[in-house]
């Protein structure tokens, strides 16, 4: 069986990169929610990947980066692309039904899934302190979320599906991160995704979620969404080159206070006292994990 090489871990640097992801990704989701009122899901997802391919493929060529990967590396890149398409599609669809903060909070069972999967499937070391911190962050998530599944109904399945899909996405990314150049891998994923979406578009009726609407003055919004999503996932991919998925999982809880802030400014939605307490818990757990990694180094 072919194995993929991994660089020497630099967990603190990896966590700084993941912090950049936590800032960029929720903003891209917020712009997706703004666009979802006027554009079909296929169009939003396709533009997201078109910007990724148009930005990163020329960058690979201009900087002389290599597309070279092993056969296993390309197979994992295909699997990773399929997971990314499914995850983004489900998140955009979920945002048509749910507030941004609620959707991200529900999806935040993902870091806990990654933590356990990284330990049991990849053999990554997860100490009791990190496990407790991740559990505390999850409790903070529940405080922010204040779930009422009876009110949300079946739409809650979309962010839950995102959680499991992106847990697998992160583990696959970690598996390939040591071999593939992050920019080349993201560029290749953008091209693969566009080809897959073109096939899906050609094989289905041009209606509903598979339709295509004129963009007009909203082109700037859609391009910004794609660029932020591209930068966010690139930062996340880069972070997994330097730190285990189980180390980065608690850091992702910082997406929640960031998303809550975006909710206030873009949708005039602000959490109550219990939710604010939950935000404090999630921020504290992320800072605690960062401090523990610096002590360990």
DRENDO-1510 file (C-alpha; in Angstrom, 1 decimal, always signed):
<recs>
REC; n; res; u; v; w
REC; 1; UNK; +0.0; +0.0; +0.0 .
REC; 2; UNK; +1.3; +3.4; -0.9 .
REC; 3; UNK; +1.9; +5.8; +2.0 .
REC; 4; UNK; +2.0; +9.6; +1.9 .
REC; 5; UNK; +4.8; +11.5; +3.5 .
REC; 6; UNK; +4.0; +14.1; +6.2 .
REC; 7; UNK; +6.0; +17.2; +7.1 .
REC; 8; UNK; +7.2; +17.8; +10.7 .
REC; 9; UNK; +4.2; +19.0; +12.7 .
REC; 10; UNK; +4.2; +22.7; +13.8 .
REC; 11; UNK; +0.9; +22.8; +15.7 .
REC; 12; UNK; +0.9; +26.5; +16.7 .
REC; 13; UNK; +1.4; +27.6; +13.1 .
REC; 14; UNK; -1.2; +25.2; +12.0 .
REC; 15; UNK; -3.7; +26.7; +14.5 .
REC; 16; UNK; -2.9; +30.2; +13.3 .
REC; 17; UNK; -3.8; +29.1; +9.8 .
REC; 18; UNK; -7.0; +27.5; +11.1 .
REC; 19; UNK; -7.9; +30.8; +12.8 .
REC; 20; UNK; -7.8; +32.5; +9.4 .
REC; 21; UNK; -10.2; +29.8; +8.1 .
REC; 22; UNK; -12.5; +30.5; +11.1 .
REC; 23; UNK; -12.7; +34.2; +10.0 .
REC; 24; UNK; -13.1; +33.7; +6.2 .
REC; 25; UNK; -15.4; +30.6; +6.0 .
REC; 26; UNK; -18.3; +32.0; +8.0 .
REC; 27; UNK; -18.2; +35.2; +6.0 .
REC; 28; UNK; -18.4; +33.2; +2.8 .
REC; 29; UNK; -21.4; +31.3; +4.3 .
REC; 30; UNK; -23.0; +34.6; +5.2 .
REC; 31; UNK; -22.6; +35.9; +1.6 .
REC; 32; UNK; -24.0; +32.5; +0.4 .
REC; 33; UNK; -27.1; +33.1; +2.5 .
REC; 34; UNK; -27.5; +36.6; +1.1 .
REC; 35; UNK; -27.2; +35.1; -2.4 .
REC; 36; UNK; -29.5; +32.1; -1.7 .
REC; 37; UNK; -32.6; +34.4; -1.9 .
REC; 38; UNK; -32.0; +35.2; -5.5 .
REC; 39; UNK; -29.9; +32.4; -7.0 .
REC; 40; UNK; -30.3; +28.6; -7.3 .
REC; 41; UNK; -28.1; +26.4; -5.2 .
REC; 42; UNK; -26.3; +25.0; -8.3 .
REC; 43; UNK; -25.3; +28.5; -9.4 .
REC; 44; UNK; -23.9; +29.5; -6.0 .
REC; 45; UNK; -21.9; +26.3; -5.7 .
REC; 46; UNK; -20.6; +26.4; -9.3 .
REC; 47; UNK; -19.4; +30.0; -8.9 .
REC; 48; UNK; -17.7; +29.1; -5.6 .
REC; 49; UNK; -15.7; +26.5; -7.4 .
REC; 50; UNK; -15.2; +28.6; -10.6 .
REC; 51; UNK; -13.5; +31.3; -8.5 .
REC; 52; UNK; -11.4; +28.6; -6.8 .
REC; 53; UNK; -10.2; +27.2; -10.1 .
REC; 54; UNK; -9.7; +30.6; -11.8 .
REC; 55; UNK; -7.7; +31.9; -8.8 .
REC; 56; UNK; -5.5; +29.0; -8.0 .
REC; 57; UNK; -4.7; +27.3; -11.3 .
REC; 58; UNK; -2.9; +30.3; -12.7 .
REC; 59; UNK; -1.2; +30.8; -9.4 .
REC; 60; UNK; +0.2; +27.3; -9.5 .
REC; 61; UNK; +1.6; +28.0; -13.0 .
REC; 62; UNK; +3.0; +31.4; -12.2 .
REC; 63; UNK; +4.8; +30.2; -9.0 .
REC; 64; UNK; +6.1; +27.1; -10.6 .
REC; 65; UNK; +4.4; +24.8; -8.2 .
REC; 66; UNK; +4.1; +21.1; -9.0 .
REC; 67; UNK; +0.9; +19.2; -9.8 .
REC; 68; UNK; +2.7; +16.0; -9.1 .
REC; 69; UNK; +1.0; +13.5; -6.8 .
REC; 70; UNK; +1.0; +9.7; -6.4 .
REC; 71; UNK; -1.8; +7.6; -7.7 .
REC; 72; UNK; -3.2; +7.4; -4.1 .
REC; 73; UNK; -2.8; +11.2; -3.9 .
REC; 74; UNK; -5.0; +11.8; -6.9 .
REC; 75; UNK; -7.6; +9.2; -5.7 .
REC; 76; UNK; -7.8; +11.0; -2.4 .
REC; 77; UNK; -8.1; +14.4; -4.2 .
REC; 78; UNK; -11.1; +13.1; -6.1 .
REC; 79; UNK; -12.7; +11.8; -2.9 .
REC; 80; UNK; -11.9; +15.1; -1.2 .
REC; 81; UNK; -13.5; +17.1; -4.1 .
REC; 82; UNK; -16.7; +15.0; -3.9 .
REC; 83; UNK; -16.9; +15.6; -0.2 .
REC; 84; UNK; -16.4; +19.3; -0.6 .
REC; 85; UNK; -19.1; +19.6; -3.3 .
REC; 86; UNK; -21.6; +17.7; -1.1 .
REC; 87; UNK; -20.7; +19.7; +2.0 .
REC; 88; UNK; -21.0; +23.1; +0.4 .
REC; 89; UNK; -24.2; +22.1; -1.4 .
REC; 90; UNK; -25.8; +21.0; +1.8 .
REC; 91; UNK; -24.7; +24.1; +3.7 .
REC; 92; UNK; -26.0; +26.5; +1.1 .
REC; 93; UNK; -29.3; +24.6; +1.0 .
REC; 94; UNK; -29.5; +24.6; +4.8 .
REC; 95; UNK; -28.9; +28.4; +4.9 .
REC; 96; UNK; -32.1; +28.8; +2.8 .
REC; 97; UNK; -34.0; +27.5; +5.8 .
REC; 98; UNK; -31.9; +28.3; +8.9 .
REC; 99; UNK; -30.3; +31.4; +10.3 .
REC; 100; UNK; -26.5; +31.5; +9.8 .
REC; 101; UNK; -25.6; +31.2; +13.4 .
REC; 102; UNK; -28.0; +28.3; +14.0 .
REC; 103; UNK; -26.7; +26.4; +10.9 .
REC; 104; UNK; -23.1; +26.7; +11.9 .
REC; 105; UNK; -23.9; +25.8; +15.5 .
REC; 106; UNK; -25.7; +22.6; +14.5 .
REC; 107; UNK; -22.8; +21.7; +12.2 .
REC; 108; UNK; -20.4; +22.1; +15.0 .
REC; 109; UNK; -20.7; +18.5; +16.1 .
REC; 110; UNK; -18.0; +18.2; +13.4 .
REC; 111; UNK; -14.9; +19.0; +15.5 .
REC; 112; UNK; -16.0; +16.4; +18.0 .
REC; 113; UNK; -16.4; +13.9; +15.2 .
REC; 114; UNK; -13.0; +14.8; +13.9 .
REC; 115; UNK; -11.4; +14.5; +17.3 .
REC; 116; UNK; -12.7; +11.0; +17.8 .
REC; 117; UNK; -12.1; +9.9; +14.2 .
REC; 118; UNK; -8.6; +11.3; +14.3 .
REC; 119; UNK; -7.9; +9.2; +17.4 .
REC; 120; UNK; -9.6; +6.0; +16.4 .
REC; 121; UNK; -9.0; +5.9; +12.6 .
REC; 122; UNK; -5.7; +7.8; +12.2 .
REC; 123; UNK; -4.1; +6.9; +15.5 .
REC; 124; UNK; -3.5; +10.5; +16.5 .
REC; 125; UNK; -2.8; +11.2; +20.1 .
REC; 126; UNK; -5.7; +12.9; +22.0 .
REC; 127; UNK; -4.8; +13.6; +25.6 .
REC; 128; UNK; -7.5; +13.9; +28.3 .
REC; 129; UNK; -7.1; +17.7; +28.5 .
REC; 130; UNK; -7.8; +18.2; +24.8 .
REC; 131; UNK; -10.8; +15.8; +25.1 .
REC; 132; UNK; -12.2; +17.8; +28.0 .
REC; 133; UNK; -11.6; +21.1; +26.2 .
REC; 134; UNK; -13.3; +19.8; +23.1 .
REC; 135; UNK; -16.3; +18.6; +25.2 .
REC; 136; UNK; -16.4; +22.0; +26.9 .
REC; 137; UNK; -16.4; +23.7; +23.5 .
REC; 138; UNK; -19.2; +21.5; +22.4 .
REC; 139; UNK; -21.2; +22.5; +25.5 .
REC; 140; UNK; -20.6; +26.1; +24.6 .
REC; 141; UNK; -21.9; +25.3; +21.1 .
REC; 142; UNK; -25.1; +24.0; +22.5 .
REC; 143; UNK; -25.5; +27.2; +24.6 .
REC; 144; UNK; -25.1; +29.3; +21.5 .
REC; 145; UNK; -27.4; +27.1; +19.5 .
REC; 146; UNK; -30.3; +26.8; +21.9 .
REC; 147; UNK; -31.8; +24.1; +19.7 .
REC; 148; UNK; -35.4; +23.6; +19.2 .
REC; 149; UNK; -35.6; +20.7; +16.7 .
REC; 150; UNK; -39.4; +20.8; +16.8 .
REC; 151; UNK; -39.3; +24.3; +15.4 .
REC; 152; UNK; -36.6; +23.7; +12.9 .
REC; 153; UNK; -38.0; +20.5; +11.6 .
REC; 154; UNK; -36.3; +18.4; +8.9 .
REC; 155; UNK; -34.1; +21.3; +7.7 .
REC; 156; UNK; -31.8; +20.5; +10.7 .
REC; 157; UNK; -30.6; +17.5; +8.7 .
REC; 158; UNK; -28.7; +19.7; +6.3 .
REC; 159; UNK; -26.1; +21.1; +8.8 .
REC; 160; UNK; -25.9; +17.8; +10.5 .
REC; 161; UNK; -25.0; +16.2; +7.2 .
REC; 162; UNK; -22.5; +19.0; +6.7 .
REC; 163; UNK; -20.9; +18.0; +10.0 .
REC; 164; UNK; -20.3; +14.4; +9.0 .
REC; 165; UNK; -19.2; +15.3; +5.5 .
REC; 166; UNK; -16.7; +17.8; +6.5 .
REC; 167; UNK; -15.4; +15.6; +9.3 .
REC; 168; UNK; -14.5; +13.1; +6.5 .
REC; 169; UNK; -13.2; +16.0; +4.4 .
REC; 170; UNK; -10.8; +17.1; +7.0 .
REC; 171; UNK; -9.5; +13.6; +7.7 .
REC; 172; UNK; -8.9; +13.0; +3.9 .
REC; 173; UNK; -7.2; +16.3; +3.7 .
REC; 174; UNK; -4.9; +15.4; +6.6 .
REC; 175; UNK; -4.1; +12.1; +4.9 .
REC; 176; UNK; -3.0; +13.8; +1.7 .
REC; 177; UNK; -1.7; +17.1; +3.1 .
REC; 178; UNK; +1.9; +15.9; +3.5 .
REC; 179; UNK; +2.3; +15.0; -0.2 .
REC; 180; UNK; +0.3; +17.6; -2.2 .
REC; 181; UNK; +1.0; +21.3; -2.5 .
REC; 182; UNK; -2.1; +23.0; -0.9 .
REC; 183; UNK; -2.5; +25.5; -3.7 .
REC; 184; UNK; -2.2; +22.8; -6.4 .
REC; 185; UNK; -4.6; +20.5; -4.6 .
REC; 186; UNK; -7.2; +23.2; -4.2 .
REC; 187; UNK; -6.8; +24.3; -7.8 .
REC; 188; UNK; -7.2; +20.7; -9.0 .
REC; 189; UNK; -10.3; +20.3; -6.8 .
REC; 190; UNK; -11.8; +23.4; -8.3 .
REC; 191; UNK; -11.4; +22.0; -11.8 .
REC; 192; UNK; -12.7; +18.6; -10.8 .
REC; 193; UNK; -15.7; +20.1; -9.1 .
REC; 194; UNK; -16.6; +22.3; -12.1 .
REC; 195; UNK; -16.5; +19.2; -14.4 .
REC; 196; UNK; -18.7; +17.2; -12.0 .
REC; 197; UNK; -21.2; +20.1; -11.7 .
REC; 198; UNK; -21.3; +20.6; -15.5 .
REC; 199; UNK; -22.2; +16.9; -15.8 .
REC; 200; UNK; -24.9; +17.2; -13.1 .
REC; 201; UNK; -26.3; +20.3; -14.8 .
REC; 202; UNK; -26.4; +18.7; -18.2 .
REC; 203; UNK; -28.1; +15.6; -16.9 .
REC; 204; UNK; -31.0; +17.4; -15.0 .
REC; 205; UNK; -33.8; +19.8; -15.9 .
REC; 206; UNK; -32.9; +23.5; -15.8 .
REC; 207; UNK; -35.3; +24.3; -12.9 .
REC; 208; UNK; -35.3; +24.6; -9.1 .
REC; 209; UNK; -32.0; +24.1; -7.4 .
REC; 210; UNK; -30.4; +23.2; -10.8 .
REC; 211; UNK; -31.4; +26.4; -12.6 .
REC; 212; UNK; -29.2; +29.3; -13.7 .
REC; 213; UNK; -30.2; +32.9; -13.1 .
REC; 214; UNK; -28.8; +36.2; -14.5 .
REC; 215; UNK; -26.2; +37.7; -12.1 .
REC; 216; UNK; -26.3; +41.3; -13.0 .
REC; 217; UNK; -25.3; +43.7; -10.2 .
REC; 218; UNK; -24.9; +40.7; -7.8 .
REC; 219; UNK; -21.8; +39.5; -9.5 .
REC; 220; UNK; -19.6; +41.2; -7.0 .
REC; 221; UNK; -21.4; +39.4; -4.1 .
REC; 222; UNK; -21.0; +36.1; -5.7 .
REC; 223; UNK; -17.3; +36.6; -6.6 .
REC; 224; UNK; -16.6; +37.8; -3.0 .
REC; 225; UNK; -18.3; +34.7; -1.7 .
REC; 226; UNK; -16.2; +32.5; -3.9 .
REC; 227; UNK; -12.9; +34.2; -3.1 .
REC; 228; UNK; -13.5; +34.1; +0.7 .
REC; 229; UNK; -14.5; +30.4; +0.4 .
REC; 230; UNK; -11.4; +29.7; -1.6 .
REC; 231; UNK; -9.1; +31.5; +0.8 .
REC; 232; UNK; -10.7; +29.8; +3.8 .
REC; 233; UNK; -10.4; +26.3; +2.6 .
REC; 234; UNK; -6.9; +26.9; +1.4 .
REC; 235; UNK; -6.0; +28.1; +4.9 .
REC; 236; UNK; -7.6; +25.0; +6.4 .
REC; 237; UNK; -5.8; +22.7; +4.0 .
REC; 238; UNK; -2.5; +24.4; +4.8 .
REC; 239; UNK; -3.2; +24.1; +8.5 .
REC; 240; UNK; -3.6; +20.3; +8.2 .
REC; 241; UNK; +0.0; +20.1; +6.9 .
REC; 242; UNK; +1.3; +21.3; +10.2 .
REC; 243; UNK; -1.1; +20.0; +12.9 .
REC; 244; UNK; -3.2; +16.9; +13.5 .
REC; 245; UNK; -6.9; +17.1; +12.9 .
REC; 246; UNK; -7.5; +16.3; +16.5 .
REC; 247; UNK; -5.4; +19.4; +17.5 .
REC; 248; UNK; -7.2; +21.7; +15.2 .
REC; 249; UNK; -10.8; +20.5; +15.9 .
REC; 250; UNK; -11.3; +22.6; +19.1 .
REC; 251; UNK; -10.0; +25.7; +17.3 .
REC; 252; UNK; -12.9; +25.5; +14.8 .
REC; 253; UNK; -15.3; +26.4; +17.6 .
REC; 254; UNK; -14.1; +30.0; +17.1 .
REC; 255; UNK; -16.3; +30.0; +13.9 .
REC; 256; UNK; -19.3; +30.4; +16.2 .
REC; 257; UNK; -18.6; +33.8; +17.7 .
REC; 258; UNK; -17.3; +35.0; +14.3 .
REC; 259; UNK; -20.5; +33.8; +12.6 .
REC; 260; UNK; -22.6; +35.4; +15.4 .
REC; 261; UNK; -20.9; +38.7; +14.8 .
REC; 262; UNK; -21.6; +38.5; +11.0 .
REC; 263; UNK; -25.2; +37.7; +11.9 .
REC; 264; UNK; -25.5; +40.9; +13.8 .
REC; 265; UNK; -24.0; +43.1; +11.1 .
REC; 266; UNK; -25.6; +41.5; +8.1 .
REC; 267; UNK; -28.9; +40.1; +9.4 .
REC; 268; UNK; -29.5; +42.2; +12.6 .
REC; 269; UNK; -29.6; +39.1; +14.7 .
REC; 270; UNK; -27.9; +39.1; +18.1 .
REC; 271; UNK; -27.7; +36.2; +20.6 .
REC; 272; UNK; -29.2; +36.5; +24.1 .
REC; 273; UNK; -27.4; +36.2; +27.4 .
REC; 274; UNK; -27.1; +32.4; +27.4 .
REC; 275; UNK; -25.7; +32.4; +23.9 .
REC; 276; UNK; -23.2; +35.1; +24.8 .
REC; 277; UNK; -22.0; +32.9; +27.7 .
REC; 278; UNK; -21.6; +30.0; +25.2 .
REC; 279; UNK; -19.5; +32.2; +23.0 .
REC; 280; UNK; -17.2; +32.9; +25.9 .
REC; 281; UNK; -16.9; +29.2; +26.6 .
REC; 282; UNK; -15.9; +28.4; +22.9 .
REC; 283; UNK; -13.4; +31.2; +22.8 .
REC; 284; UNK; -11.9; +30.1; +26.1 .
REC; 285; UNK; -11.5; +26.5; +24.9 .
REC; 286; UNK; -9.7; +27.6; +21.7 .
REC; 287; UNK; -7.3; +29.8; +23.7 .
REC; 288; UNK; -6.7; +27.0; +26.1 .
REC; 289; UNK; -5.8; +24.5; +23.4 .
REC; 290; UNK; -3.4; +27.1; +21.8 .
REC; 291; UNK; -1.7; +27.6; +25.2 .
REC; 292; UNK; -1.4; +23.8; +25.7 .
REC; 293; UNK; +0.3; +23.4; +22.4 .
REC; 294; UNK; +2.8; +26.1; +23.2 .
REC; 295; UNK; +3.6; +24.5; +26.5 .
REC; 296; UNK; +4.0; +21.1; +24.7 .
REC; 297; UNK; +6.4; +22.6; +22.2 .
</recs>
